[in-house]
Amino acid sequence: MKKWLIILSLLFITCENKGVEMVREPAVAGQFYPGNPSDLKEMIQRFLDNSKIETGGKVIG
């Protein structure tokens, strides 16, 4: 049993796609957020500009 487990483990390790970057196309762009990257960036920036976070004391980390 151990022998088969080792063989299967080695098989999975060697069959792994290394160096292949898979990028998934956006599936819902424009449905609940802007599909245009510059519009999305502007929207996120507005959210960040409108957020007021005050920390008490010195931030560590």
N, CA, C and O of each residue as an XYZ file, in Angstrom:
244
protein
N       0.821     -1.196      0.000
C       0.000      0.000      0.000
C       0.864      1.260      0.000
O       0.604      2.204     -0.745
N       1.901      1.260      0.849
C       2.795      2.405      0.912
C       3.481      2.627     -0.430
O       3.678      3.758     -0.874
N       3.837      1.518     -1.055
C       4.533      1.580     -2.343
C       3.662      2.299     -3.379
O       4.157      3.145     -4.125
N       2.373      1.967     -3.427
C       1.477      2.584     -4.403
C       1.240      4.060     -4.079
O       1.113      4.891     -4.979
N       1.185      4.366     -2.814
C       1.001      5.750     -2.405
C       2.192      6.598     -2.845
O       2.017      7.714     -3.334
N       3.379      6.075     -2.673
C       4.590      6.787     -3.091
C       4.614      6.943     -4.605
O       4.940      8.016     -5.114
N       4.272      5.890     -5.320
C       4.264      5.945     -6.787
C       3.249      6.977     -7.277
O       3.553      7.776     -8.163
N       2.049      6.961     -6.705
C       1.030      7.931     -7.104
C       1.442      9.358     -6.758
O       1.199     10.284     -7.532
N       2.060      9.531     -5.607
C       2.523     10.860     -5.211
C       3.560     11.381     -6.188
O       3.498     12.537     -6.606
N       4.508     10.540     -6.553
C       5.534     10.943     -7.515
C       4.919     11.247     -8.877
O       5.342     12.182     -9.558
N       3.935     10.470     -9.269
C       3.265     10.699    -10.543
C       2.581     12.066    -10.556
O       2.707     12.814    -11.525
N       1.862     12.390     -9.488
C       1.180     13.682     -9.423
C       2.165     14.845     -9.374
O       1.921     15.892     -9.973
N       3.260     14.667     -8.674
C       4.257     15.729     -8.571
C       4.898     16.002     -9.923
O       5.098     17.159    -10.290
N       5.219     14.958    -10.662
C       5.895     15.140    -11.947
C       4.947     15.612    -13.042
O       5.397     16.205    -14.023
N       3.665     15.370    -12.903
C       2.699     15.776    -13.928
C       2.176     17.192    -13.706
O       1.370     17.686    -14.495
N       2.615     17.827    -12.670
C       2.151     19.168    -12.347
C       2.616     20.154    -13.415
O       3.752     20.072    -13.880
N       1.740     21.089    -13.809
C       2.100     22.114    -14.793
C       2.928     23.187    -14.109
O       2.392     24.032    -13.393
N       4.205     23.152    -14.326
C       5.079     24.142    -13.713
C       5.407     25.208    -14.741
O       5.683     24.902    -15.901
N       5.375     26.453    -14.314
C       5.726     27.550    -15.190
C       4.610     27.963    -16.141
O       4.792     28.882    -16.939
N       3.479     27.312    -16.072
C       2.365     27.667    -16.938
C       1.418     28.548    -16.137
O       0.831     28.116    -15.145
N       1.284     29.772    -16.579
C       0.406     30.694    -15.872
C      -0.960     30.676    -16.543
O      -1.091     30.977    -17.729
N      -1.962     30.320    -15.768
C      -3.317     30.292    -16.299
C      -4.071     31.496    -15.750
O      -4.247     31.630    -14.539
N      -4.509     32.360    -16.637
C      -5.246     33.544    -16.239
C      -6.666     33.412    -16.759
O      -6.895     33.282    -17.962
N      -7.598     33.448    -15.849
C      -9.008     33.307    -16.211
C      -9.567     34.666    -16.614
O      -9.349     35.664    -15.927
N     -10.274     34.695    -17.710
C     -10.916     35.928    -18.154
C     -12.026     36.292    -17.170
O     -12.656     35.403    -16.596
N     -12.275     37.592    -16.966
C     -13.329     37.986    -16.038
C     -14.690     37.492    -16.511
O     -15.088     37.730    -17.651
N     -15.387     36.809    -15.633
C     -16.666     36.205    -16.004
C     -17.847     37.144    -15.792
O     -18.863     37.020    -16.476
N     -17.729     38.074    -14.862
C     -18.871     38.927    -14.526
C     -18.553     40.413    -14.651
O     -19.270     41.241    -14.089
N     -17.502     40.765    -15.370
C     -17.132     42.173    -15.522
C     -18.278     42.936    -16.160
O     -18.826     42.523    -17.182
N     -18.631     44.048    -15.549
C     -19.697     44.879    -16.076
C     -21.075     44.531    -15.547
O     -22.038     45.245    -15.827
N     -21.191     43.454    -14.792
C     -22.501     43.080    -14.266
C     -22.775     43.731    -12.915
O     -23.855     44.285    -12.708
N     -21.827     43.675    -12.005
C     -22.026     44.351    -10.724
C     -20.843     45.240    -10.368
O     -20.797     45.812     -9.278
N     -19.894     45.357    -11.276
C     -18.827     46.350    -11.174
C     -18.477     46.764    -12.602
O     -18.762     46.014    -13.536
N     -17.869     47.934    -12.798
C     -17.577     48.404    -14.151
C     -16.664     47.442    -14.912
O     -15.702     46.912    -14.356
N     -16.976     47.227    -16.176
C     -16.173     46.337    -17.009
C     -14.910     47.005    -17.522
O     -13.940     46.326    -17.859
N     -14.914     48.318    -17.581
C     -13.759     49.071    -18.050
C     -12.757     49.216    -16.899
O     -13.122     49.708    -15.832
N     -11.496     48.794    -17.096
C     -10.513     48.851    -16.005
C     -10.313     50.248    -15.423
O     -10.155     50.388    -14.210
N     -10.316     51.279    -16.260
C     -10.102     52.629    -15.722
C     -11.305     53.088    -14.894
O     -11.133     53.771    -13.884
N     -12.524     52.718    -15.313
C     -13.714     53.053    -14.519
C     -13.697     52.325    -13.181
O     -14.063     52.893    -12.152
N     -13.272     51.075    -13.201
C     -13.190     50.291    -11.966
C     -12.160     50.893    -11.019
O     -12.396     50.996     -9.816
N     -11.020     51.289    -11.570
C      -9.972     51.902    -10.750
C     -10.480     53.194    -10.111
O     -10.226     53.458     -8.936
N     -11.199     53.993    -10.897
C     -11.750     55.244    -10.383
C     -12.779     54.981     -9.282
O     -12.802     55.682     -8.270
N     -13.621     53.979     -9.479
C     -14.638     53.633     -8.490
C     -13.991     53.197     -7.174
O     -14.406     53.628     -6.099
N     -12.983     52.347     -7.267
C     -12.286     51.875     -6.063
C     -11.594     53.033     -5.360
O     -11.611     53.117     -4.132
N     -10.983     53.927     -6.135
C     -10.301     55.076     -5.544
C     -11.288     55.965     -4.796
O     -10.965     56.477     -3.724
N     -12.494     56.157     -5.347
C     -13.522     56.941     -4.654
C     -13.911     56.282     -3.335
O     -14.070     56.960     -2.320
N     -14.065     54.947     -3.351
C     -14.386     54.235     -2.108
C     -13.297     54.460     -1.065
O     -13.588     54.723      0.102
N     -12.046     54.354     -1.494
C     -10.935     54.532     -0.555
C     -10.855     55.969     -0.055
O     -10.579     56.207      1.121
N     -11.097     56.929     -0.951
C     -11.057     58.336     -0.548
C     -12.163     58.667      0.448
O     -11.971     59.508      1.326
N     -13.315     58.016      0.321
C     -14.449     58.286      1.207
C     -14.360     57.557      2.539
O     -15.125     57.856      3.456
N     -13.457     56.624      2.662
C     -13.344     55.883      3.922
C     -12.480     56.669      4.896
O     -11.400     57.150      4.551
N     -12.963     56.784      6.078
C     -12.238     57.500      7.129
C     -11.894     56.504      8.223
O     -12.756     56.094      9.000
N     -10.643     56.126      8.275
C     -10.199     55.180      9.290
C      -9.239     55.905     10.226
O      -8.192     56.401      9.810
N      -9.613     55.953     11.478
C      -8.745     56.560     12.473
C      -8.248     55.470     13.402
O      -9.031     54.704     13.963
N      -6.958     55.414     13.553
C      -6.376     54.423     14.456
C      -5.953     55.130     15.732
O      -5.469     56.262     15.711
N      -6.143     54.449     16.813
C      -5.725     55.006     18.083
C      -4.343     54.479     18.444
O      -4.157     53.275     18.618
N      -3.400     55.362     18.553
C      -2.060     54.937     18.920
C      -1.193     54.607     17.723
O      -1.530     54.909     16.578
N      -0.078     53.986     18.018
C       0.906     53.652     16.994
C       0.567     52.298     16.373
O       0.296     51.325     17.078
N       0.589     52.255     15.052
C       0.299     51.012     14.345
C       1.574     50.190     14.257
O       2.605     50.681     13.796
N       1.506     48.948     14.694
C       2.650     48.037     14.617
C       2.228     46.863     13.755
O       1.284     46.147     14.090
N       2.915     46.666     12.660
C       2.614     45.504     11.811
C       2.155     45.846     10.449
O       1.874     44.953      9.650
